Amino acid sequence: MTAPGLLEQLIRGLNDDELEELTVRVARKDYPAAHRTGRGQDDGVDVASDIGRPPARGWQAKTSSKGSADWTKCRNSLAAAMATDGAPPHYTFVFSHRLSEPQRRFWRDEFLPEQFALYEQLG
């Protein structure tokens, strides 16, 4: 197995807590004040870039043992984040697996346009 393949396999095996921790560690490269918002109390944002209200960026980590994205959970997380007075203007989903071509097509052609239409503040 190649190094990239091994890394992908390791990330796919992460649980929710581990993927959130990986996300905050990667985010801190560009956002030193990035922090986890608190398990189960995240209002749709697992990692915030800073303590501002709203933070400059928010990340939502999504794990899947089946290698598929649960779009309903994604919609619900984004809706929760956008319903707060601290909704980040830039919101990123972090998946524990590489999206398949049909998933990327759905993301690009359906999910994103639908969400941008619902939440004008996303840029």
Solvent accessible surface area in square Angstrom, and as a share of the most:
residue,aa,sasa,rsa
1,M,173,0.77
2,T,94,0.55
3,A,77,0.60
4,P,98,0.62
5,G,26,0.25
6,L,89,0.44
7,L,105,0.52
8,E,42,0.19
9,Q,89,0.39
10,L,108,0.54
11,I,47,0.24
12,R,105,0.38
13,G,65,0.62
14,L,43,0.22
15,N,82,0.42
16,D,59,0.31
17,D,69,0.36
18,E,79,0.36
19,L,1,0.01
20,E,7,0.03
21,E,54,0.24
22,L,63,0.31
23,T,7,0.04
24,V,2,0.01
25,R,159,0.58
26,V,100,0.57
27,A,7,0.06
28,R,107,0.39
29,K,170,0.72
30,D,103,0.53
31,Y,62,0.24
32,P,113,0.71
33,A,59,0.46
34,A,2,0.02
35,H,58,0.26
36,R,67,0.24
37,T,46,0.27
38,G,26,0.25
39,R,127,0.46
40,G,74,0.71
41,Q,139,0.62
42,D,30,0.16
43,D,86,0.44
44,G,5,0.05
45,V,13,0.07
46,D,5,0.02
47,V,0,0.00
48,A,6,0.05
49,S,1,0.01
50,D,38,0.20
51,I,157,0.79
52,G,34,0.32
53,R,160,0.58
54,P,66,0.42
55,P,10,0.06
56,A,49,0.38
57,R,59,0.21
58,G,0,0.00
59,W,23,0.08
60,Q,12,0.06
61,A,13,0.10
62,K,33,0.14
63,T,47,0.27
64,S,22,0.14
65,S,115,0.74
66,K,176,0.75
67,G,29,0.27
68,S,50,0.32
69,A,15,0.11
70,D,72,0.37
71,W,39,0.14
72,T,83,0.48
73,K,118,0.50
74,C,1,0.00
75,R,75,0.27
76,N,93,0.48
77,S,14,0.09
78,L,4,0.02
79,A,41,0.32
80,A,41,0.32
81,A,1,0.01
82,M,17,0.07
83,A,89,0.69
84,T,37,0.21
85,D,123,0.64
86,G,5,0.04
87,A,15,0.12
88,P,1,0.00
89,P,61,0.38
90,H,78,0.35
91,Y,29,0.11
92,T,37,0.21
93,F,23,0.10
94,V,38,0.22
95,F,34,0.14
96,S,1,0.01
97,H,15,0.07
98,R,168,0.61
99,L,26,0.13
100,S,51,0.33
101,E,77,0.35
102,P,83,0.52
103,Q,26,0.11
104,R,103,0.37
105,R,107,0.39
106,F,49,0.21
107,W,56,0.20
108,R,131,0.48
109,D,80,0.41
110,E,101,0.45
111,F,2,0.01
112,L,53,0.26
113,P,67,0.42
114,E,65,0.29
115,Q,4,0.02
116,F,95,0.40
117,A,83,0.64
118,L,114,0.57
119,Y,37,0.14
120,E,161,0.72
121,Q,86,0.38
122,L,23,0.11
123,G,87,0.84
